[in-house]
Amino acid sequence: MALPTIFSPSRNCWRTETAEDFSILVDADNYFASVRASMMAAKHTIFFIGWDFDARIALGHPKVDDGAPRGVGDFLLWLAHRTPGLQIRILLWSPAPLASWARPANLPHLLRWKWNRQISVRLDGKHPLGSSHHQKMLVIDDAVAYCGGIDVTLDRWDTREHLDDNPDRRRPNGKPYGPWHDISSRFTGPAARALGELCRHRWTRAGGAYVPLVEPAPVREEDAPHVSFGKVDLAIARTSPAYLKETAVTEIEQLALDMINAAKRTVYAESQYFASRAIAQAIARRLSEPDGPEIVLVNPTTSDNWLGQIAMDTARARLAESLRRHDTYGRFRIYHPITSKGQPIYVHAKLMIVDDQYLRVGSSNINNRSMRFDQECDVAVEAGSSEELSAKITSFRNDLLAEHLSTTPETVEQTIHQRGSLIAAIEMLRAQNAEASIATLKPYETPEISDMEKWLADHEILDPEGSDAVLEPIEKRGLFRGRLKRPGRRRAGT
């Protein structure tokens, strides 16, 4: 008998559609290889929607040799020349002088694209002051789609080994960068066609001409390393801020809350940030329950940009300390992945897995901006009564933990079964890794923060909860406003 679904269109998702095949691509080595192959098979349309873009980077392994140009800028021109009927549309965020696409190295490619009738580029500036276009979507011939957290830009490529010194992990100018962990999804069928509709909405909203849907052709099989979930019902969830006559869309936040509230045993999440008041409050409620779930969050050690370090890292410190006061039963942990030499592995993935039932991946972080202020898109599956899909969700979570803990998914599974606890299993494997000096997970330690940093975080100056909050008086803002306050004793008669 089918179980009730958690998905509710117009509440916690935009719509649900069948994905004939749904898979996860872990880290950009696999993602870039997959999208390169899919784009080479394109016949009619490519929609490329991203937050950041650099035309110089290799789309695929840095040493890919398949007869096409390595650099994505030249690769797109090559695709257009090879397939005369192909139309390529690129939508990028337009934050005026701060635009990454405006870096000098991109300008020659932008000019060459401008003179090519098959390639169109639009800049999305239709958002409230301070908001960003943060979605990372790619749809090819309305038949195969990608949705996740990986931008086609600098510093993203890495393998699942996250080696300390990978000679291929370099910028186009030869400068090395550190290990980077990321996730995206690939799917086909009606769900891919639906994401194509969303891309068209974003394109026409930014001033582009409407592009008719095309009849989907058979899709080539995935040959990049991936985790396949087979045929599933896929929910597509969005965040979109209130802007002019457009009402706010907060489907992603509601879906995250519903998933946390539905958890029976475990919530496992990976995110670049942890700064959402609403999510922290939901976690606090579950931690206060004697039989509530264990909650494990994997974050980077620190943010990779000044805004993140000032706003997000400080908010995480404040929320983590508050949640520790609520964590009477010891069921909440934040960890950071590090290499065998102790080098931080930057976590850019945006993922949540609840029990063996729910999996969500996309562009949204666990912060106020992603929940209410930026343009975001996530996709999610639920196992329902399917034991096969339940097993695949659990296996994938164990696969990710195995990557972080330098072991095998089977060992992770056995250790969880042996210890009867996700956190206890992680701690046991961490202890073994410490003795062997290999890559592992490191517990979060609350840093010292200044009074100014506390003020910025507590008043959500750089991480507002929506377009209305930007103009809200300071005295009405607050990271802890009505939330995360440790319950006191009730007075008699109340």
NORGI-V435275 format. One line per field, one symbol per residue. phi: phi as a letter, one per 20 degrees, with the letter a starting at -180 (. if undefined). A space follows every 50 residues. Layout:
phi = ???
This chain:
phi = .fegeefcgmddafacbfdfbcbddemfgfffffffffffefdcccdccb ecbcfeffepfgdgbcndgfffffffffgfffcgeeddcddcfdelfegf fefgfeggfffffgedfedcccdedebfgnecedfccbccllccccbade eebfmefaefflffcefeebfgenffcefcdbbbccbcngffffffffff fffffeofffdffdffegdfffdfgbdedmebededcccbffbleeefdc ffgffffffffefdcbcdccbfccbefffffffgffffegdfefcccdcf fbfebfffffeffffffffffffffeegemdcbdccfcffenffefedfc bbcdlddcccbrdeeebfgffbcdecbccbccfleefffgffffffgfff ffffdlbdgffgffffffemaffffffffffffffelcgaddffcfefcf ffffffffdlfdcferffffefggfeerfdfmcleffefffgnd
